C-alpha cells in the first residue's frame, strides 16, 4: 500500500502508526501535530478549539488504517463487513501479516507483508503468501526452513530475546509460533477507539 511520506503521517497521527518511525526529523520535531498540540494529549494544535466529533472519528480511522497498513478502500471494506459482527480489533489483529509482526519476526507490519508475499511463512505446514489470511485458534505459524537458514534470519533469536508476545500468541522455538486464543482487548500500541471508527463509516 502506498501510504505517502511517513514523517508527515507520524507528525499528524503519532509515532506508533508504523511501529516506530525513528527518523531524525521526528525525534527533533517531537509530538504529532494532530494528536495533542505541543506535548500530546488528544487535542489538535490550533486556536484552543476542541476537536469535533467528526474530527475525532476521522483521526481514529486514520490511525488504525495506517497502523494496519491498508488503503482506504480496503480498510472501509473491513469495517463495513464487521461492524455488525465480530470485534473489528479481533479481525484486524488476526491478519497473518499482523500475527507475524506480533511474533517479532519483522520490525513492522509493512515488512511482515513482504515477508508473507515472498513465501517465507507456512501455516500448519502449508506455504501461505496472502497477508490478509485470517489466522485461527490452533494455527501453527512457522518460517519456512530454507528461509530460516538464510542470513536474513541469522540474528532472529537474538532479536526475540526482549520481544514481548501478546497473550493470544505463543512461541517456544525461534521461527515457530502458535495462535493460542482469539485476540482480546487492544493490547497496546495506540489504544485505538474502534467504536469511533465504526461511527465514522456509519456516516457514509
Buried (B, 14 or more C-beta within 10 A) or exposed (E): EEBEEBBEBBBBBBBBBBBEBEEEEBEEEEBBBBBBBEEEEEBBEEEEEEBEEEEBBBBBBBBBBBBBBBEEEEBBEBBEEBBEEEBBBBBBBBBBBBBBBBBBBBBBBBBBBEBBBEEBBBBEEEEBEEBBBBBEEEBEBBBBEEBBEEEEBEEBEEBBEEEEBBEBBBBEEBBBBBBEEBBEEBBEEBEBBBEBBBBBBEEE
